[in-house]
Amino acid sequence: MASLTGKTLFITGASRGIGLAIALRAARDGANVTIAAKTTVPHPKLPGTIYTAAQAVEAAGGRALACVVDVRDEIQIRDAVDKTVATFGGIDILVNNASAISLTGTLSTPLKRFDLMHQINTRGTFACAQACIPHLRKAANPHILTLSPPLSLDPRWFGPHLAYALAKFGMSLCTLGLAEELRTEGIAVNSLWPRTIIATSAVRNLLGGEDAIRGARTPEIVADAAHAVLIRDRRAHTGRFFIDDDVLAAEGVTNLAPYAVVPGAPLLSDLFV
């Protein structure tokens, strides 16, 4: 069975949530993981740092490198990429997970917040790909996986929160463009998005606590779907926009009950699905 044993993953925003779940799933295969995130001290509402994440990766069976990375900072990105290559010998997989969110209308979105979302989401995805591509070219089965939604021009996704939709679909446009640009080089570039809301600390805070996420699934469903995509042959799928439970169904996983936060509760669809 294919696995990520010995592969090196560079994962942005991996100190908690979905990014950490993807890191831990890879670690169980014996992968090397760079935790590329900016949290070095615990946040009062968002538990986890790059150091606790690295400890968790090693406890799960992988090797970890904790790097302070704000994806808005080109120098920090390139320093972390260089450290990853020096430590593990290369990079096989880039996971663009770091993202900022503000579900606000146009008049309620300060330009500072607009800039933050675009710098982290779209620009960060582009910058990390730019830094990693020279190393991915040398990998045996290279992948770029971005946590972003299927492309859509449906006005209902833009009207309520234009700034966020632009920033998030910007990540998806990176997938579309990079997949075509790198197709002949055999670097797979895909996006992955959850069918339902996912029970992360950030979502709990955004929606108002535990009661608000009764209809959520756990980050592990996205992690398992990401793993399934990342072990596929690089030339089998590129330029695709995957939904987590569709990926698992293709792998023969039909019982998704273990991923529910509250078994049997009606599931809440994520944005853009």
Secondary structure, 3 states (H helix, E strand, C coil): CCCCCCCEEEEECCCCHHHHHHHHHHHCCCCEEEEEECCCCCCCCCCCCHHHHHHHHHHCCCEEEEEECCCCCHHHHHHHHHHHHHHHCCCCEEEECCCCCCCCCHHHCCHHHHHHHHHHHHHHHHHHHHHHHHHHCCCCCCEEEEECCCCCCCHHHHCCCHHHHHHHHHHHHHHHHHHHHCHHHCCEEEEEECCECECCHHHHHHHCCHHHHCCCECHHHHHHHHHHHHCCCCCCCCCCEEEHHHHHHHCCCCCCHHHECCCCCCCCECCCC
